[in-house]
Amino acid sequence: MMLPVYARMMRHRSTIYLRRHFSKAIENSAIDAELSSLINDLTGVGVHNSIPKSKTSKKTANIRRIQAAGTVDALKQVCEKLERPLNAETSASLLGRFSSLSFESRSVGEAAKWLQSNLLSELSSSLTRDDLRVEDALVSITSLISMGITSGRLYEALLSSLTSRLSTSLSTVPVSLLIRLAAAVRTHSVQLPDETQNLLNECLQLKTSEVESTGDAISLLINVKLSNTWLEVVLDKVKELLPLMSTGELVSLAACLASRGRRRLDILPLIAAAFHANPGRLTVTVIFVAKEIRSQDDVALNTVDMVTDTAGMVVNTVGVVINTVDMAVNMVDMVTDVVDKVTNTVDVVLSKVDMVMNTADMAMNMVNQLCTLAQSMCKLEFVDARLLRRVVADTVANASSIKKWSSVSTLAVSLARIHLGDARAWRTITSWVNANYKKATVGDLSFMVSSCAICNVGGWIEEASRHLASSLDVQRAPSASMWLNSVHALAICNALTPQLAETVLREEFFEQFTKLDDLPKRVFELSKIAQIQAVMDTDFRGSYKGPTMNLSHFLPPSQEVNNAALLVKCGRKEAYDAEFFHSVLYKVAPLGTHATAPALNADGFFVDALVQLDNAKRFVPVKNFANSNRPTIAVVYLGRKQTTITCEEDEESRPLGAVALGLRMLKARGMVPVTFTELELKANKLLTQKIELIKRKLQKVATIPA
């Protein structure tokens, strides 16, 4: 019986509606399969198993299932269901996915054994064909190397095939896959045949201009031995891609420049600017977000499957249901609701993927990044306020993320090496130390105390310093220099004990330093011992009965010794600034008559001049110093090497720990130290202003009672 007109119209409209939404559901299913592949690529840290996409090629259903597998066991199940025989693209995809998943689950060895026992021979039949694509050869051999399978028929055949194709199909070889192979070879210390290695290097060099990925550019810089000419080409490419680099890639770039000794001032400011432009923290890791996304992706895929099945059922039964228009409409509404839910779920997944992509640049470990960045800044002698602010901000923001002593001690050493004095960063670190110092090894705590001593924050870890002092054992010291550094650091932190001081004041200990051929090195080491002796003379006056060391016996006062001491203090670059300060000082207090010459004193501290002022604020002649009742003023010039660095305009630099100890010993000896910094002298540009500055500061202390 023919249906009424209105019923036929409703049937026609319902059919169109169903087809439209079912096709959308199927399309969403395809999108989710691709999305699953994308998520796997984002979260995978092993060899990526995807061959570069082209506009004309689409992944087969087999490859989609392979890439959708989230574990090695799931991938094994996929293998059992794949249609045979396997083609080369599927085989290459399998190897790549096994490599990636086994790396993620730290089961590379087990996966490799399973492959060799169950699948490798089957893969060999498709991967040893003469018509094997170079892309499949690259993916396959890279995956084998990553899993430690570097021998056997398949490996040798792939090597031969790759060597042949690199020499004949250069124009079609994707540079990204070449870089991944080079990275795998270096990471796993694999020795390729000379012919293959040379061809690989030649291809990489010729195709450097084709690099478009920031990750590929950094990987090329890290994993390939580059000639000087080639290195410059790669650095130019890196400079071109730098604005697109993630935080982790910027850190890696800085580390690469530091390790190669390339202080590229056309690149380093760009790195600082990129860090400044990206306020995100170094610490957010993508793995937890990725797991959440993967779970939601699974929900989406399962829901899409459910909708697709439901759609099939609806299509099969629509002929029966159509007689009752209301039932058909209700069914359409139900399917529409489910499709809407799927769409919403997919939207959630897509938004999560966007979040992953936005935070992927923060996936590296926080402490490693901070340390690497700080060490690179130090080695390159590039200290930019923007980079310092980034280091400080991330240190403060991620204090709760630090769980291991080895991590916090490494971070502290890195900050100390660049002389970073920011109080916020050091308060964060020392607060953690004060809460955890009893859990530290002697080595970690020693590094921490030494770092705090360098940046003159030892007073913030008094209990930890005393704990270290009670734990140190000279018999377990790695070397004499390291033992001396530890004891000297405790002296700076005001935690030195007579028992520890005695270990370095014994002649059998310090005589090894008196035999050093390099005079500046000898001055440097013996000065630390002299400072330890000064602490015993002042802080433990009368109570210390152990051996002593007289510095003048081993470093007799001379111009040569004083020049070496100035070199140790300032370095060659800043010695000129110190000598310029001396020349200005002598215009106020003439050398020889009213000011002494720069010299290393008996306590191992370099003093730029000694002066005295009488009650009328006039300079006392040097010959009358002994008979004067006025305090002796010790003039101390502090260059950049003697003070901490800052990253904020309202923050003041402070003397480094060794300088602070020397100033403390001057006070203990009855002198009045007055410091002049390079920054304050340069702030007064005119010579007359510099002279006035020196006069004003010296006359100010002249009012101190004798």
Buried (B, 14 or more C-beta within 10 A) or exposed (E): EEEEEEBEEBBEEBBEBBEEBBEBBBEBBEBBBBBBBBBBEBBBEBBBBBBEEEEEEEBBEBBBBBBBBBEBEEBBEBBEEBEEEBBBBBBBBBBBBBBBBBBBBEBBEEBBBBBBEEBBEBBBEBBBBEEBBBBBBBBBBBBBBBBBBBEBEBBEBBBBBBBBBBEEBBEEBBBBBBBBBBBBBBEEEBEBEEEBBEBBBEBBBEBBEEBEBBBBBBBBBBBBEBEEEBBEBBBEBBBEBBEEBBBBBBBBBBBBBBEBEBEBEEBBEBBBBBBBEBEBBBBBBBEEBBEEBBEBBBBBBEBBEEBBEBBEEBEEEBEEBBEEBEEBBEBBEEBEEBBEEBBEBBEBBBEBBEBBEEBBBBBBBBBBBBBBBBBBBBBBEBBBBBBBBBBBBBBBBBBEBBEEBBBBBBBBBBBBBBBBBBBBBBBBBBEBBEEBBEEBEBBBBBBBBBBBBBBBBBBBBEEBBBBBBEEBEBEEBEEBEEBBBBBBBBBBBBBBBBEBBBBBBBEEBBEEBBEBEEBBEBBBBBBBBBBBBBBBBBBBEEEBEEBBBEBEEBBEEEEEBBBBBBBBBBEEEBBEBBBBBBEBBBEBBEBEEBBBBBBBBBBBBBBBBBBBBEEEEEBBEBEEBEEBEBBBBBBBBBBBBBBBBBBEEEBEBBBBBBBBBBBBBBEBBEBBBBBBBBBEBEEBEEEEEBBEBBBEBBBEEBEEEE
